[in-house]
Structure formats: structure tokens, C-alpha cells
């Protein structure tokens, strides 16, 4: 099994909109008590580590084995690892943090650290990162990852596993169509036309219920043209020439029949079925798309290098899942000691191909076991350096206004259905974000 096989949905990235929005989630946290000494403790000198099921069942068991083997550098602390299911995870975390019974350290939804940070419930990782600069661990992280975790008060979280969005192709279909592998927007159109002649779509993606990849890729095209949803002041700024040009390009793909008309209703399973049926010659998805498809088609699928935009830009969206520490920890020094141990010893989660997302550490990405998968290698080497979060280089509280929200879904549907022009669609999204 590939080391990057898990098919990441919104629950693995977002937090607030699933919890009922900023207001509802903020109320849960704002109503919390001071927490007392119980938070983060599993009884006695035990730290609670909550982690999500990021991969296969093998991930869960191996992760528990790694975590609970921790021996603190001082004191008699131990760790109790608990798996938190994605179903209702927002309520699980919100109620636990509110009552002071949450973990000392956890992973979770990709944006939840920024909610809890805004409520004073996150222990900043600044001191820990300074220690990692001394022991070399900081330099082992892939470029730009810590930038995404920085807020005004400090580092809200630590990069953990990476959820990428990349362009895939069925190489056999491109060869059948006599099409070249695209390198920029113009050649993407040329390859698309040749694929259309053999009955294959070149912009395979899903934007139906529970499938948010369609919105991710629209944002990717903004990044790929030097644009984006937010400006440097972290304000929605959609009505730029570059964003309009990017959406006009996608609308051109829709109009020319390069986008499957079923896109607006396709779930992740539908997308997999289209790849298996060889209806998609190219398409946008997670790093584990080929493994999700499986069978004979998996061997035909390859990741394409990032496209160059019409003005020479390169960019794409990604979701840096993270690990966060909490102010309710019974001992912050012990929590940081565990975090150091965990990052120094978590490589087997990738080396044993447990299905977790792509690694944040260069040392893991350079292992022979990881480099067995040429697609994963290409994503780390070529896509990760040019990837951006919803907010550009960094995450912040307001990115939750677009992460799986009705406003973003409406925008996405309007583009893939071809029911609007680029400027009108962007104006509608801008207005919705300003009103949120």
C-alpha cells in the first residue's frame, strides 16, 4: 500500500463550519472554566495525547505503540494515546476544551488550533521551536510549513501530515490521444482537446455533497495565477484581475467540454469510479488518488509537474494538518518533551506505509521506503514548495469562512455549472465573506 493512500475529506482539515460556524464553536470555548488541574491528564502523572485515525488500522496501532513508548527526560510522566473518531470530532474537542478535560496535546481538524488560539486555549509552540532549532529538528521540516502555523501571538501549532492537491493523468490515455503532458495553461488546453476527441475529460474533479476538492482546485488556479482569496492583511480580496483571469480559464474549460458535466454532483467515490472507467484523462485530487482508484488503472496514473500560469506563476493549495498543545496541560515542559520525542520517532508511520498523509520532515521523505513511490516523491519535491494554504502562506481564523462553507460551495457550483461569469461569481463570494 502506498504511504499516502488516505483520501482526505473536509473533516481532516476543517473545524469551525462543522461545529456550526465561528459563533457556535466560540460559545462552547468561551463558556469553559479555567480547567483546573484535570485538563490533559489521564490520571496521576499521565499526559493525554489525542490523535485522529489518519490512515489504516495499522496506523492507529503503530501510533499508539510509538507514543506510549515515550520516556521523559525528567519526572515520571507517561502518555496515554487515545484515538478520536472523525464522526462528531468537533463536538468532542469543543466540549472537552470547554470543560477542562481535554488533552495535553493532540492533532485534529486542520483549522481547530486557530479557533482555540483565539480563545486563549492553545499553548504556543515558540519555546519548543527554539529548542528544535538547537537540536536540529527545526531544520528537518520542509520549507514554509512553520510559516503556516504563525499567528500574532506565536506559533499556534506544529506541522504534522500534509494534505496536498495535485494534477494527475492517466498516461495511457494521453498516449492514446497523441497528447503531450501539459506544462502550462495553453498546453493544458491543447491536451484537453485531444483527450476530448477520445471521450476523456481533462479536468476530473468532484464538487458534490461532501466533496470539497472542487473548491480547492478553483483556489489553486487563483494561486497559480498569482492571486488568492485573501490579501496580505488577511482580508477577502477576490475581485482582482488575476483571480478573474483564473476563473475565466476554468469557465473556458467548462464551455469547451473538458470538465465532466457531472462534476457538480460527484462525490469522492464518483470521482474514483470515473478514473476506473478511464473517463478521466487528467484530474485534480489528493496525493493518494492513484491508490484510491486501485486495480489496473492505478499503474497508468502519474502525477504531473505543477503548471506554469500565464504570467509565469506557480502555485497550488494544500492543507497542513498539525499538532497542537493546550494551556490545560498538567505540565507544559513534559508536553514539549513528549512532542520532541514523538517527532523524532514518528518516521515508521510513513516507512511502514500506514496510509497517513505526506510527511513534514525531510528526513522521512528521504528514506528509501518513502521514495519507493515516485508520485509521492514528485509531490514532495515539486508541489510542496509552491503550495499555499487557504490564506496564502499562513493560516488564520478567517480562513474558516471558505473551508467547506455554503458561501464557497455556492461559488464552486456556479463555476463548474457554467451558470455565471467569473466576475459575478467572485463578487458573490466576496460579498458573502464580508457578511460572514
BELHU-V132699 format. One record per pair of residues at least 4 apart in sequence whose ideal C-beta (glycine too) atoms are under 6 Angstrom apart, sorted by the first residue. I is the first residue (numbers start at 1). GAP is how many residues later the second one is. If there is no record, write none. Layout:
i->I gap->GAP
i->I gap->GAP
This chain:
i->1 gap->4
i->1 gap->352
i->2 gap->289
i->2 gap->371
i->3 gap->347
i->3 gap->350
i->3 gap->367
i->4 gap->283
i->4 gap->284
i->4 gap->354
i->4 gap->372
i->5 gap->283
i->5 gap->286
i->5 gap->350
i->6 gap->49
i->6 gap->282
i->6 gap->349
i->7 gap->261
i->7 gap->281
i->7 gap->285
i->8 gap->4
i->8 gap->155
i->8 gap->278
i->10 gap->4
i->10 gap->202
i->10 gap->394
i->11 gap->75
i->13 gap->97
i->13 gap->306
i->14 gap->95
i->14 gap->97
i->14 gap->389
i->14 gap->390
i->15 gap->75
i->15 gap->94
i->15 gap->96
i->15 gap->97
i->16 gap->6
i->16 gap->9
i->16 gap->99
i->16 gap->384
i->17 gap->387
i->17 gap->388
i->18 gap->72
i->19 gap->5
i->19 gap->6
i->19 gap->71
i->19 gap->75
i->20 gap->4
i->22 gap->4
i->25 gap->69
i->25 gap->90
i->26 gap->4
i->28 gap->66
i->28 gap->70
i->29 gap->68
i->29 gap->69
i->29 gap->90
i->31 gap->67
i->32 gap->66
i->33 gap->67
i->35 gap->4
i->35 gap->65
i->35 gap->293
i->36 gap->64
i->37 gap->293
i->38 gap->62
i->38 gap->63
i->39 gap->61
i->39 gap->63
i->39 gap->289
i->40 gap->8
i->40 gap->63
i->40 gap->64
i->40 gap->286
i->40 gap->288
i->40 gap->289
i->40 gap->290
i->41 gap->5
i->41 gap->289
i->42 gap->4
i->42 gap->6
i->42 gap->38
i->45 gap->31
i->45 gap->32
i->46 gap->32
i->46 gap->34
i->47 gap->30
i->47 gap->32
i->47 gap->57
i->48 gap->32
i->48 gap->55
i->48 gap->56
i->49 gap->18
i->49 gap->30
i->49 gap->32
i->49 gap->56
i->50 gap->32
i->50 gap->34
i->50 gap->53
i->50 gap->56
i->51 gap->12
i->51 gap->56
i->52 gap->32
i->52 gap->55
i->53 gap->7
i->53 gap->30
i->54 gap->5
i->54 gap->302
i->55 gap->4
i->55 gap->299
i->55 gap->300
i->55 gap->301
i->56 gap->298
i->56 gap->299
i->58 gap->4
i->58 gap->296
i->59 gap->4
i->59 gap->295
i->59 gap->296
i->59 gap->297
i->60 gap->23
i->62 gap->292
i->64 gap->4
i->64 gap->17
i->66 gap->279
i->67 gap->12
i->67 gap->14
i->68 gap->11
i->68 gap->13
i->70 gap->9
i->70 gap->268
i->70 gap->271
i->72 gap->5
i->72 gap->262
i->72 gap->265
i->73 gap->264
i->77 gap->257
i->79 gap->259
i->84 gap->5
i->84 gap->8
i->88 gap->4
i->91 gap->4
i->93 gap->15
i->96 gap->5
i->96 gap->6
i->97 gap->5
i->97 gap->24
i->100 gap->228
i->102 gap->224
i->102 gap->226
i->104 gap->225
i->104 gap->231
i->105 gap->220
i->105 gap->230
i->107 gap->53
i->107 gap->216
i->108 gap->4
i->110 gap->209
i->110 gap->211
i->111 gap->289
i->113 gap->4
i->113 gap->9
i->113 gap->43
i->113 gap->44
i->113 gap->211
i->114 gap->42
i->114 gap->281
i->114 gap->283
i->116 gap->5
i->116 gap->6
i->117 gap->5
i->117 gap->34
i->117 gap->39
i->118 gap->279
i->121 gap->206
i->122 gap->34
i->122 gap->202
i->123 gap->202
i->123 gap->203
i->123 gap->204
i->123 gap->209
i->124 gap->30
i->124 gap->31
i->125 gap->4
i->125 gap->30
i->125 gap->33
i->126 gap->28
i->126 gap->29
i->128 gap->208
i->129 gap->26
i->132 gap->5
i->132 gap->6
i->133 gap->5
i->140 gap->221
i->140 gap->222
i->140 gap->223
i->141 gap->4
i->141 gap->219
i->142 gap->218
i->142 gap->242
i->143 gap->242
i->145 gap->14
i->145 gap->175
i->145 gap->215
i->147 gap->246
i->147 gap->247
i->148 gap->172
i->148 gap->241
i->148 gap->246
i->148 gap->247
i->149 gap->6
i->149 gap->7
i->149 gap->8
i->150 gap->5
i->150 gap->244
i->151 gap->5
i->157 gap->165
i->157 gap->167
i->158 gap->164
i->158 gap->165
i->159 gap->161
i->159 gap->163
i->159 gap->201
i->160 gap->161
i->160 gap->162
i->160 gap->163
i->161 gap->160
i->161 gap->195
i->161 gap->196
i->162 gap->158
i->162 gap->195
i->162 gap->196
i->163 gap->156
i->163 gap->194
i->164 gap->123
i->164 gap->154
i->164 gap->215
i->164 gap->219
i->165 gap->51
i->165 gap->55
i->165 gap->151
i->165 gap->152
i->166 gap->137
i->166 gap->213
i->166 gap->217
i->167 gap->117
i->167 gap->137
i->168 gap->115
i->168 gap->117
i->168 gap->121
i->168 gap->133
i->168 gap->135
i->169 gap->5
i->169 gap->113
i->169 gap->133
i->169 gap->135
i->170 gap->111
i->170 gap->130
i->170 gap->131
i->171 gap->129
i->171 gap->131
i->172 gap->128
i->173 gap->27
i->173 gap->108
i->174 gap->5
i->176 gap->22
i->177 gap->17
i->177 gap->18
i->177 gap->21
i->179 gap->12
i->179 gap->15
i->181 gap->123
i->182 gap->5
i->182 gap->6
i->182 gap->9
i->183 gap->4
i->184 gap->123
i->184 gap->124
i->185 gap->125
i->192 gap->10
i->192 gap->66
i->195 gap->5
i->195 gap->7
i->195 gap->86
i->196 gap->61
i->200 gap->81
i->201 gap->59
i->201 gap->79
i->202 gap->56
i->202 gap->79
i->202 gap->80
i->203 gap->50
i->203 gap->55
i->203 gap->56
i->204 gap->76
i->204 gap->79
i->205 gap->8
i->205 gap->9
i->205 gap->12
i->205 gap->58
i->205 gap->78
i->205 gap->79
i->206 gap->5
i->206 gap->7
i->206 gap->60
i->206 gap->61
i->206 gap->62
i->206 gap->65
i->207 gap->7
i->207 gap->56
i->207 gap->57
i->207 gap->205
i->207 gap->209
i->208 gap->57
i->208 gap->58
i->208 gap->59
i->210 gap->57
i->211 gap->56
i->211 gap->57
i->212 gap->192
i->214 gap->198
i->215 gap->193
i->215 gap->197
i->216 gap->101
i->217 gap->67
i->218 gap->197
i->219 gap->98
i->220 gap->4
i->220 gap->96
i->220 gap->97
i->221 gap->25
i->221 gap->29
i->222 gap->5
i->222 gap->6
i->222 gap->21
i->222 gap->24
i->223 gap->5
i->223 gap->92
i->223 gap->165
i->224 gap->85
i->224 gap->91
i->225 gap->17
i->225 gap->20
i->225 gap->21
i->225 gap->84
i->225 gap->88
i->226 gap->16
i->226 gap->85
i->226 gap->87
i->227 gap->13
i->227 gap->15
i->227 gap->16
i->227 gap->19
i->228 gap->164
i->229 gap->173
i->230 gap->4
i->230 gap->161
i->231 gap->4
i->231 gap->6
i->234 gap->162
i->236 gap->194
i->236 gap->197
i->238 gap->5
i->238 gap->188
i->238 gap->191
i->238 gap->192
i->239 gap->187
i->239 gap->191
i->243 gap->183
i->244 gap->178
i->244 gap->179
i->247 gap->175
i->248 gap->174
i->250 gap->165
i->251 gap->171
i->253 gap->5
i->253 gap->6
i->254 gap->5
i->254 gap->164
i->259 gap->4
i->262 gap->4
i->263 gap->153
i->264 gap->149
i->264 gap->152
i->264 gap->153
i->266 gap->4
i->266 gap->5
i->272 gap->20
i->272 gap->21
i->274 gap->5
i->274 gap->6
i->275 gap->5
i->275 gap->18
i->275 gap->22
i->276 gap->17
i->276 gap->21
i->285 gap->4
i->287 gap->71
i->287 gap->92
i->288 gap->4
i->290 gap->8
i->290 gap->11
i->293 gap->4
i->293 gap->5
i->294 gap->4
i->303 gap->72
i->303 gap->75
i->303 gap->76
i->305 gap->77
i->306 gap->8
i->306 gap->76
i->306 gap->77
i->306 gap->80
i->308 gap->6
i->309 gap->4
i->314 gap->72
i->315 gap->71
i->315 gap->73
i->316 gap->67
i->316 gap->71
i->318 gap->69
i->325 gap->10
i->329 gap->6
i->341 gap->4
i->342 gap->4
i->347 gap->4
i->347 gap->17
i->348 gap->4
i->349 gap->5
i->349 gap->7
i->350 gap->9
i->350 gap->14
i->350 gap->20
i->351 gap->16
i->351 gap->18
i->359 gap->5
i->359 gap->6
i->362 gap->4
i->365 gap->5
i->365 gap->15
i->371 gap->6
i->377 gap->4
i->378 gap->4
i->379 gap->4
i->380 gap->4
i->383 gap->4
i->388 gap->4
i->389 gap->6
i->390 gap->9
i->390 gap->12
i->391 gap->4
i->391 gap->5
i->391 gap->8
i->395 gap->4
i->399 gap->4
i->401 gap->32
i->401 gap->35
i->402 gap->6
i->407 gap->25
i->411 gap->14
i->411 gap->18
i->413 gap->4
i->414 gap->5
i->414 gap->6
i->414 gap->11
i->415 gap->10
i->420 gap->4
i->420 gap->5
